Structures are given as C-alpha cells and as structure tokens.
Amino acid sequence: MVLPRTFKKDSVINKLDFNFHLLLETELPKNSFTFNDEDYDVPCVFQIWEKRDVKRNKIIQKTKTTYFEFSSKKDADFAMRRVGGLAGKVIEDFEDYKEPSHYYIKTPTNKKKIIKTLKDSYKEFNEKAKNTAGNPSLSKHELITIFEKNI
C-alpha cells in the first residue's frame, strides 16, 4: 500500500490491528506523483503488511529517560525544537522562543555531554520528524529513543 509517511511512526503503527505485521517498507522518492501534468511531492511510504494469527508486540512509547526530564520553560536548562523544519534542534538561549513549539529539558547531571549528544543527533531527529503527512514533528518517544541509542 502507498500510505502517508505518518505510517512510519510507532504511535500510528500501534493503532493498527495487531494481527498485521510489517514485511516491507520503502519511502517513495520526491515527486512520485503528478498533479495537473506536473511533478508533485507528497511524503509517502510503500508498505506491505501481512495478516497473521499471531499478534505483533505493541511498541512501548517512551516518555521518560534517566538522562534528563521534560520540564517547564522556567525550570529548563535548554530547549529542543519540537515541530517545523528545524525539529530536533537544540537551543541553549531559548528565552524568546514559544513554548508550544519546543520541548524544555532539565538535566540533573552531565549537561554538556547530553547537549553534545543531542546536537550530534540533529540530522537523525530532523529526518525522523519528517515522518508526517504535514508539518514535521518529533515526539518525546522519538527524541528519547534516538538519544538513548546515541549516548
């Protein structure tokens, strides 16, 4: 099936019937469609699912990590862009940024190491955020999963 790229997100996969198992997944290249005889870009993925008698496991959505905590803006050590073209970008001077567009993060220890790992992971965060049908968006689960893999 050709589906919106949102179907790559764990949160969406968890909403599908658990008897369906993903066999193949390939992102469609840019401009894979035409509209009014012109190339047209729609972020989509080709997926093959197989229905089985056995259920697949639910993907546990991480919302917490031992490395840092999500906090209010006033308690944060730094911010990370949550939505938009710069999703995944670490911002250390964040006072002028809007709260709904960012995660605010407090680090109990190793602040420099955590910020470095997050900054080094920016490209991966930004690519993961593009798995949407619209505006790029990075979930807490995606942020934590990528961070913990790279620390």
Backbone as a printed PyTorch tensor [residue, N CA C, xyz], in Angstrom:
tensor([[[  0.8330,  -1.1780,   0.0000],
         [  0.0000,   0.0000,   0.0000],
         [  0.8780,   1.2420,   0.0000]],

        [[  0.4250,   2.2640,  -0.6850],
         [  1.0580,   3.5750,  -0.6020],
         [  0.2880,   4.3630,   0.4530]],

        [[  1.0170,   4.8080,   1.4750],
         [  0.3980,   5.4590,   2.6300],
         [  1.1380,   6.7430,   2.9720]],

        [[  0.4920,   7.6500,   3.6980],
         [  1.2140,   8.8340,   4.1790],
         [  2.4000,   8.3900,   5.0400]],

        [[  3.4770,   9.1520,   5.0040],
         [  4.6850,   8.7880,   5.7440],
         [  4.4290,   8.7060,   7.2500]],

        [[  3.3200,   9.2400,   7.7060],
         [  2.9300,   9.1390,   9.1160],
         [  2.8610,   7.6760,   9.5600]],

        [[  2.6160,   6.7600,   8.6250],
         [  2.5130,   5.3400,   8.9560],
         [  3.8520,   4.7320,   9.3660]],

        [[  4.9350,   5.5050,   9.3010],
         [  6.2260,   5.0440,   9.8090],
         [  6.3520,   5.2960,  11.3110]],

        [[  5.4910,   6.1420,  11.8670],
         [  5.5770,   6.4970,  13.2870],
         [  5.0530,   5.3470,  14.1540]],

        [[  5.7890,   5.0520,  15.2270],
         [  5.3850,   3.9850,  16.1440],
         [  3.9880,   4.2100,  16.7040]],

        [[  3.6390,   5.4640,  16.9790],
         [  2.3210,   5.7660,  17.5470],
         [  1.1980,   5.3880,  16.5810]],

        [[  1.4320,   5.5260,  15.2860],
         [  0.4260,   5.1470,  14.2840],
         [  0.4000,   3.6300,  14.1230]],

        [[  1.5720,   3.0080,  14.0730],
         [  1.6420,   1.5450,  13.9470],
         [  0.8890,   0.8860,  15.0950]],

        [[  0.9750,   1.4570,  16.2930],
         [  0.2690,   0.9000,  17.4530],
         [ -1.2480,   0.9880,  17.3210]],

        [[ -1.7500,   1.8110,  16.4230],
         [ -3.2000,   1.9460,  16.2370],
         [ -3.7480,   0.9360,  15.2270]],

        [[ -2.8530,   0.2600,  14.5080],
         [ -3.2760,  -0.7310,  13.5230],
         [ -3.5820,  -2.0570,  14.2100]],

        [[ -4.3880,  -2.8750,  13.5580],
         [ -4.7010,  -4.2080,  14.0610],
         [ -3.3920,  -4.9510,  14.3460]],

        [[ -3.2600,  -5.5000,  15.5410],
         [ -2.0100,  -6.1440,  15.9500],
         [ -1.7580,  -7.4750,  15.2490]],

        [[ -2.7350,  -7.9640,  14.4820],
         [ -2.5060,  -9.1660,  13.6850],
         [ -1.7670,  -8.8590,  12.3810]],

        [[ -1.6310,  -7.5810,  12.0520],
         [ -0.8880,  -7.1970,  10.8510],
         [  0.5780,  -6.9810,  11.2050]],

        [[  1.4540,  -7.5630,  10.3770],
         [  2.9050,  -7.4850,  10.5760],
         [  3.5360,  -6.8400,   9.3500]],

        [[  4.4080,  -5.8850,   9.5890],
         [  5.0770,  -5.1640,   8.5070],
         [  6.1610,  -6.0420,   7.8920]],

        [[  6.0580,  -6.2770,   6.5840],
         [  7.0400,  -7.0910,   5.8720],
         [  8.0530,  -6.2480,   5.1180]],

        [[  7.5940,  -5.1280,   4.5600],
         [  8.4620,  -4.3010,   3.7240],
         [  8.0290,  -2.8510,   3.8350]],

        [[  9.0220,  -1.9700,   3.8350],
         [  8.7400,  -0.5370,   3.9060],
         [  9.7790,   0.2040,   3.0750]],

        [[  9.3040,   1.0400,   2.1560],
         [ 10.1910,   1.8350,   1.3090],
         [  9.5880,   3.2230,   1.1500]],

        [[ 10.4010,   4.2500,   1.4340],
         [  9.9300,   5.6190,   1.2130],
         [  9.8570,   5.8990,  -0.2790]],

        [[  8.7900,   6.5460,  -0.6990],
         [  8.6810,   6.9460,  -2.0980],
         [  9.5750,   8.1560,  -2.3400]],

        [[ 10.2290,   8.2070,  -3.5050],
         [ 11.0900,   9.3620,  -3.8030],
         [ 10.2650,  10.6400,  -3.9510]],

        [[ 10.9520,  11.7650,  -3.8170],
         [ 10.3110,  13.0670,  -4.0380],
         [  9.6630,  13.0900,  -5.4190]],

        [[  8.5560,  13.7850,  -5.5200],
         [  7.8390,  13.9660,  -6.7910],
         [  7.4220,  12.6410,  -7.4290]],

        [[  6.9540,  11.7100,  -6.6240],
         [  6.4800,  10.4210,  -7.1360],
         [  5.0820,  10.5110,  -7.7380]],

        [[  4.4490,  11.6450,  -7.6090],
         [  3.0850,  11.8180,  -8.0950],
         [  3.0410,  12.9460,  -9.1150]],

        [[  1.9550,  12.9830,  -9.8750],
         [  1.7200,  14.1100, -10.7870],
         [  0.3620,  14.7110, -10.4740]],

        [[  0.2850,  16.0270, -10.6380],
         [ -0.9560,  16.7630, -10.4470],
         [ -0.9900,  17.8390, -11.5160]],

        [[ -2.0480,  17.8670, -12.2930],
         [ -2.1460,  18.8010, -13.4260],
         [ -0.9300,  18.6870, -14.3410]],

        [[ -0.5370,  17.4470, -14.6210],
         [  0.5880,  17.1430, -15.5190],
         [  1.9320,  17.6680, -15.0320]],

        [[  2.0690,  17.9260, -13.7420],
         [  3.3470,  18.3720, -13.1830],
         [  3.7360,  17.4670, -12.0160]],

        [[  5.0540,  17.3070, -11.8260],
         [  5.5310,  16.5360, -10.6820],
         [  4.9770,  17.1400,  -9.3960]],

        [[  4.6310,  16.2530,  -8.4630],
         [  4.0260,  16.7070,  -7.2160],
         [  4.5740,  15.8590,  -6.0700]],

        [[  5.0480,  16.5170,  -5.0250],
         [  5.6350,  15.7980,  -3.8980],
         [  4.6170,  15.6110,  -2.7810]],

        [[  4.4240,  14.3610,  -2.3980],
         [  3.6010,  14.0050,  -1.2440],
         [  4.4350,  13.0210,  -0.4240]],

        [[  4.7410,  13.3460,   0.8360],
         [  5.5710,  12.4350,   1.6310],
         [  4.8260,  11.1290,   1.9240]],

        [[  5.2260,  10.0720,   1.2170],
         [  4.5460,   8.7830,   1.3360],
         [  5.5440,   7.6470,   1.4990]],

        [[  5.0050,   6.5120,   1.9000],
         [  5.7900,   5.3010,   2.0840],
         [  5.0090,   4.1390,   1.4680]],

        [[  5.7360,   3.1960,   0.8880],
         [  5.1370,   1.9630,   0.3950],
         [  5.3620,   0.9050,   1.4670]],

        [[  4.2730,   0.2900,   1.9410],
         [  4.3830,  -0.7390,   2.9740],
         [  3.6070,  -1.9800,   2.5560]],

        [[  4.1610,  -3.1330,   2.9010],
         [  3.4580,  -4.4030,   2.7210],
         [  3.2290,  -4.9870,   4.1090]],

        [[  1.9650,  -5.2210,   4.4220],
         [  1.5640,  -5.7930,   5.7000],
         [  0.9730,  -7.1780,   5.4580]],

        [[  1.2200,  -8.0970,   6.3820],
         [  0.6790,  -9.4500,   6.2860],
         [ -0.1530,  -9.7320,   7.5330]],

        [[ -1.3540, -10.2540,   7.3090],
         [ -2.1990, -10.6200,   8.4440],
         [ -1.8260, -12.0290,   8.8940]],

        [[ -1.5920, -12.1650,  10.2000],
         [ -1.1990, -13.4550,  10.7750],
         [ -2.1170, -13.7990,  11.9490]],

        [[ -2.0630, -15.0540,  12.3490],
         [ -2.8500, -15.4920,  13.5070],
         [ -2.2410, -15.0040,  14.8150]],

        [[ -0.9500, -14.7400,  14.8020],
         [ -0.2540, -14.2780,  16.0000],
         [ -0.1670, -12.7480,  15.9780]],

        [[ -0.3460, -12.1520,  17.1390],
         [ -0.3040, -10.6850,  17.2300],
         [  1.1420, -10.1970,  17.3610]],

        [[  1.4290,  -9.0430,  16.7710],
         [  2.7460,  -8.4170,  16.9590],
         [  2.7330,  -7.6990,  18.3080]],

        [[  3.9060,  -7.4160,  18.8220],
         [  4.0230,  -6.7110,  20.0990],
         [  3.7180,  -5.2310,  19.9280]],

        [[  3.1070,  -4.6610,  20.9450],
         [  2.8850,  -3.2180,  20.9690],
         [  4.2300,  -2.5300,  21.1870]],

        [[  4.4550,  -1.4250,  20.5040],
         [  5.6800,  -0.6520,  20.6720],
         [  5.4790,   0.2560,  21.8840]],

        [[  6.2970,   0.0570,  22.8970],
         [  6.1910,   0.8560,  24.1190],
         [  6.6840,   2.2670,  23.8260]],

        [[  5.8420,   3.2500,  24.1180],
         [  6.1670,   4.6540,  23.8650],
         [  6.9020,   5.2340,  25.0710]],

        [[  8.1770,   5.5440,  24.8780],
         [  8.9750,   6.1240,  25.9580],
         [  8.6100,   7.5940,  26.1350]],

        [[  8.3670,   7.9840,  27.3710],
         [  8.1120,   9.3970,  27.6690],
         [  9.0670,   9.9160,  28.7410]],

        [[  9.8860,   9.0090,  29.2870],
         [ 10.8470,   9.3900,  30.3250],
         [ 12.1730,   8.6840,  30.0740]],

        [[ 13.2390,   9.3090,  30.5580],
         [ 14.5730,   8.7320,  30.4950],
         [ 15.3050,   9.0980,  31.7790]],

        [[ 16.3250,   8.3430,  32.1170],
         [ 17.1070,   8.6510,  33.3200],
         [ 18.1020,   9.7810,  33.0650]],

        [[ 18.3180,  10.1460,  31.8150],
         [ 19.3300,  11.1420,  31.4670],
         [ 18.8570,  12.5880,  31.6410]],

        [[ 17.5720,  12.8220,  31.4280],
         [ 17.0340,  14.1790,  31.5510],
         [ 15.5350,  14.0910,  31.7760]],

        [[ 14.9360,  15.2320,  32.0850],
         [ 13.4790,  15.2580,  32.2370],
         [ 12.9090,  16.4270,  31.4470]],

        [[ 11.6930,  16.2500,  31.0000],
         [ 10.9800,  17.3320,  30.3350],
         [ 10.4440,  18.2350,  31.4370]],

        [[ 10.6200,  19.5240,  31.2660],
         [ 10.2790,  20.4620,  32.3320],
         [  9.4920,  21.6450,  31.7790]],

        [[  9.1830,  22.5540,  32.6620],
         [  8.5870,  23.8240,  32.2350],
         [  9.7010,  24.6910,  31.6520]],

        [[  9.3240,  25.7120,  30.9420],
         [ 10.3020,  26.6260,  30.3510],
         [ 11.1530,  27.2780,  31.4420]],

        [[ 10.5340,  27.6790,  32.5350],
         [ 11.2720,  28.4080,  33.5830],
         [ 12.2890,  27.5230,  34.3080]],

        [[ 12.0730,  26.2040,  34.3270],
         [ 12.9940,  25.2910,  35.0160],
         [ 14.0250,  24.6460,  34.0890]],

        [[ 13.9200,  24.8940,  32.7910],
         [ 14.7410,  24.1870,  31.7980],
         [ 16.1860,  24.6750,  31.7400]],

        [[ 17.0740,  23.7550,  31.3630],
         [ 18.4740,  24.0800,  31.0860],
         [ 18.6620,  24.4520,  29.6140]],

        [[ 17.8100,  23.8840,  28.7610],
         [ 17.8500,  24.1690,  27.3260],
         [ 16.5350,  23.7190,  26.7040]],

        [[ 16.3620,  24.0470,  25.4370],
         [ 15.1430,  23.6760,  24.7140],
         [ 15.5110,  22.8860,  23.4670]],

        [[ 14.5260,  22.1720,  22.9420],
         [ 14.6870,  21.4930,  21.6640],
         [ 13.4550,  21.7700,  20.8240]],

        [[ 13.6780,  22.1460,  19.5840],
         [ 12.5830,  22.4100,  18.6520],
         [ 11.7930,  21.1210,  18.4520]],

        [[ 10.4740,  21.1870,  18.6520],
         [  9.5910,  20.0200,  18.5720],
         [  8.9470,  19.8760,  17.2050]],

        [[  8.5990,  21.0080,  16.5760],
         [  7.8880,  20.9840,  15.2950],
         [  8.5450,  21.9220,  14.2920]],

        [[  8.2230,  21.6870,  13.0250],
         [  8.7080,  22.5640,  11.9690],
         [  9.9740,  22.0420,  11.3100]],

        [[ 10.4810,  22.8080,  10.3800],
         [ 11.6420,  22.4180,   9.5920],
         [ 12.9120,  22.2300,  10.3940]],

        [[ 12.9820,  22.8200,  11.5750],
         [ 14.1680,  22.6820,  12.4320],
         [ 13.9180,  21.7390,  13.6140]],

        [[ 12.9100,  20.8850,  13.5050],
         [ 12.6080,  19.9440,  14.5930],
         [ 13.8530,  19.1390,  14.9390]],

        [[ 14.1630,  19.0820,  16.2420],
         [ 15.3380,  18.3610,  16.7170],
         [ 16.5180,  19.2510,  17.0300]],

        [[ 16.3930,  20.5450,  16.7570],
         [ 17.4950,  21.4820,  17.0070],
         [ 17.5400,  21.8660,  18.4860]],

        [[ 18.7360,  21.7830,  19.0780],
         [ 18.9440,  22.1810,  20.4750],
         [ 19.1470,  23.6900,  20.5250]],

        [[ 18.4770,  24.3340,  21.4810],
         [ 18.5730,  25.7890,  21.6480],
         [ 18.9420,  26.0630,  23.1050]],

        [[ 20.1140,  26.6420,  23.2980],
         [ 20.5660,  26.9190,  24.6650],
         [ 20.1290,  28.2970,  25.1510]],

        [[ 19.9280,  29.2260,  24.2480],
         [ 19.4420,  30.5700,  24.5890],
         [ 17.9970,  30.6550,  24.0820]],

        [[ 17.0480,  30.2010,  24.8990],
         [ 15.6850,  29.9260,  24.4310],
         [ 14.6160,  30.8680,  24.9790]],

        [[ 14.9850,  31.8990,  25.6800],
         [ 14.0100,  32.7590,  26.3530],
         [ 12.9660,  33.3540,  25.4050]],

        [[ 13.3480,  33.6480,  24.1680],
         [ 12.4300,  34.2910,  23.2230],
         [ 11.6230,  33.3060,  22.3770]],

        [[ 11.7390,  32.0110,  22.6430],
         [ 11.0500,  31.0070,  21.8360],
         [  9.7030,  30.6460,  22.4500]],

        [[  8.7540,  30.2720,  21.5970],
         [  7.3940,  29.9450,  22.0350],
         [  7.3380,  28.5360,  22.6470]],

        [[  6.5900,  28.4220,  23.7220],
         [  6.5100,  27.1530,  24.4480],
         [  5.9030,  25.9980,  23.6520]],

        [[  4.7900,  26.1710,  22.9350],
         [  4.1830,  25.0100,  22.2730],
         [  5.0570,  24.3650,  21.1900]],

        [[  6.0110,  25.0980,  20.6580],
         [  6.8410,  24.5870,  19.5640],
         [  8.0920,  23.8690,  20.0380]],

        [[  8.3070,  23.8030,  21.3440],
         [  9.5660,  23.2880,  21.8780],
         [  9.3530,  22.3430,  23.0540]],

        [[ 10.3350,  21.4550,  23.2390],
         [ 10.4440,  20.7030,  24.4780],
         [ 11.4340,  21.4670,  25.3480]],

        [[ 11.1400,  21.5760,  26.6250],
         [ 12.0570,  22.2010,  27.5720],
         [ 12.6230,  21.0950,  28.4470]],

        [[ 13.9490,  21.0930,  28.5830],
         [ 14.6380,  19.9490,  29.1640],
         [ 15.5420,  20.3800,  30.3140]],

        [[ 15.4650,  19.6130,  31.3900],
         [ 16.2920,  19.8180,  32.5870],
         [ 17.2140,  18.6050,  32.7200]],

        [[ 18.4960,  18.8720,  32.9620],
         [ 19.4670,  17.7870,  33.1080],
         [ 20.0080,  17.7690,  34.5310]],

        [[ 19.8600,  16.6450,  35.2410],
         [ 20.3830,  16.5810,  36.6020],
         [ 21.9150,  16.5370,  36.6370]],

        [[ 22.5240,  15.8720,  35.6570],
         [ 23.9840,  15.7540,  35.5750],
         [ 24.4100,  15.6810,  34.1120]],

        [[ 25.6960,  15.8190,  33.8710],
         [ 26.2800,  15.6470,  32.5320],
         [ 25.6370,  16.5220,  31.4650]],

        [[ 25.3000,  17.7530,  31.8130],
         [ 24.6110,  18.6500,  30.8810],
         [ 25.3700,  18.7850,  29.5560]],

        [[ 26.6790,  19.0070,  29.6140],
         [ 27.4600,  19.1980,  28.3840],
         [ 27.4270,  17.9560,  27.5000]],

        [[ 27.5690,  16.7750,  28.0990],
         [ 27.5530,  15.5220,  27.3320],
         [ 26.1780,  15.2920,  26.7030]],

        [[ 25.1310,  15.5610,  27.4550],
         [ 23.7690,  15.3710,  26.9460],
         [ 23.5010,  16.3250,  25.7880]],

        [[ 23.8570,  17.5970,  25.9490],
         [ 23.6480,  18.5700,  24.8710],
         [ 24.4620,  18.1870,  23.6420]],

        [[ 25.7050,  17.7440,  23.8400],
         [ 26.5400,  17.3450,  22.6990],
         [ 25.9110,  16.1640,  21.9560]],

        [[ 25.4420,  15.1630,  22.7030],
         [ 24.8050,  14.0000,  22.0700],
         [ 23.5580,  14.4220,  21.3040]],

        [[ 22.7540,  15.2970,  21.8940],
         [ 21.5490,  15.7750,  21.2130],
         [ 21.9100,  16.5520,  19.9500]],

        [[ 22.8970,  17.4320,  20.0390],
         [ 23.3130,  18.2080,  18.8600],
         [ 23.8780,  17.2940,  17.7760]],

        [[ 24.6760,  16.3100,  18.1760],
         [ 25.2440,  15.3660,  17.2080],
         [ 24.1650,  14.5050,  16.5500]],

        [[ 23.0150,  14.3920,  17.1830],
         [ 21.9090,  13.5710,  16.6690],
         [ 20.9060,  14.3810,  15.8570]],

        [[ 21.1770,  15.6630,  15.6430],
         [ 20.2100,  16.5570,  14.9930],
         [ 19.7020,  16.0160,  13.6590]],

        [[ 20.5900,  15.5750,  12.8050],
         [ 20.1660,  15.0980,  11.4790],
         [ 19.1810,  13.9340,  11.6110]],

        [[ 19.4690,  13.0270,  12.5300],
         [ 18.5890,  11.8800,  12.7530],
         [ 17.2330,  12.3180,  13.3170]],

        [[ 17.2540,  13.2550,  14.2710],
         [ 15.9980,  13.7940,  14.8070],
         [ 15.1750,  14.4370,  13.6930]],

        [[ 15.8280,  15.2540,  12.8880],
         [ 15.1400,  16.0020,  11.8450],
         [ 14.5360,  15.0700,  10.7980]],

        [[ 15.2570,  14.0160,  10.4380],
         [ 14.7210,  13.0380,   9.4810],
         [ 13.5220,  12.3050,  10.0680]],

        [[ 13.6090,  11.9160,  11.3280],
         [ 12.5040,  11.2120,  11.9890],
         [ 11.2670,  12.1050,  12.0620]],

        [[ 11.4710,  13.4000,  12.2970],
         [ 10.3590,  14.3490,  12.3970],
         [  9.6080,  14.4990,  11.0800]],

        [[ 10.2540,  14.1780,   9.9730],
         [  9.6230,  14.3090,   8.6530],
         [  8.6780,  13.1570,   8.3340]],

        [[  8.5530,  12.1970,   9.2230],
         [  7.6270,  11.0880,   9.0070],
         [  6.2060,  11.5180,   9.3430]],

        [[  5.7400,  12.5110,   8.6160],
         [  4.3840,  13.0340,   8.7950],
         [  3.7920,  13.3300,   7.4280]],

        [[  2.5010,  13.5600,   7.4110],
         [  1.8410,  13.9690,   6.1750],
         [  1.8480,  15.4850,   6.0470]],

        [[  2.2670,  16.1670,   7.0880],
         [  2.2550,  17.6280,   7.0830],
         [  3.5050,  18.1990,   7.7100]],

        [[  3.3070,  19.0590,   8.7040],
         [  4.4130,  19.7380,   9.3680],
         [  5.2880,  18.7310,  10.1330]],

        [[  6.6180,  18.7740,   9.9570],
         [  7.4820,  17.8650,  10.7130],
         [  7.2330,  17.9820,  12.2150]],

        [[  7.2850,  16.8420,  12.9010],
         [  7.0030,  16.8090,  14.3320],
         [  7.7820,  15.6710,  14.9810]],

        [[  8.4470,  15.9710,  16.0850],
         [  9.2540,  14.9940,  16.8110],
         [  8.5730,  14.6830,  18.1410]],

        [[  8.2580,  13.4150,  18.3710],
         [  7.6080,  13.0320,  19.6290],
         [  8.6580,  12.8270,  20.7230]],

        [[  8.2070,  12.8230,  21.9630],
         [  9.1080,  12.5350,  23.0830],
         [  9.7170,  11.1440,  22.9140]],

        [[  8.8980,  10.1870,  22.4980],
         [  9.3760,   8.8180,  22.2830],
         [ 10.5020,   8.7910,  21.2500]],

        [[ 10.3240,   9.4930,  20.1460],
         [ 11.3550,   9.5210,  19.1050],
         [ 12.6270,  10.1870,  19.6180]],

        [[ 12.4720,  11.3000,  20.3300],
         [ 13.6210,  12.0150,  20.8940],
         [ 14.3980,  11.1000,  21.8420]],

        [[ 13.7040,  10.4760,  22.7810],
         [ 14.3600,   9.6230,  23.7750],
         [ 15.0040,   8.4050,  23.1160]],

        [[ 14.2990,   7.7570,  22.1990],
         [ 14.8220,   6.5530,  21.5460],
         [ 16.1100,   6.8450,  20.7870]],

        [[ 16.1250,   7.9170,  20.0190],
         [ 17.3280,   8.2810,  19.2600],
         [ 18.4510,   8.6790,  20.2170]],

        [[ 18.1290,   9.4870,  21.2160],
         [ 19.1440,   9.9240,  22.1820],
         [ 19.7840,   8.7220,  22.8830]],

        [[ 18.9650,   7.8150,  23.4170],
         [ 19.5000,   6.6740,  24.1670],
         [ 20.3260,   5.7430,  23.2810]],

        [[ 20.0200,   5.6910,  22.0090],
         [ 20.8110,   4.8890,  21.0680],
         [ 22.1810,   5.5230,  20.8380]],

        [[ 22.2400,   6.8520,  20.8870],
         [ 23.4640,   7.5750,  20.5300],
         [ 24.3400,   7.9900,  21.7100]],

        [[ 23.8370,   7.8860,  22.9200],
         [ 24.6190,   8.3370,  24.0860],
         [ 25.8160,   7.4200,  24.3300]]])
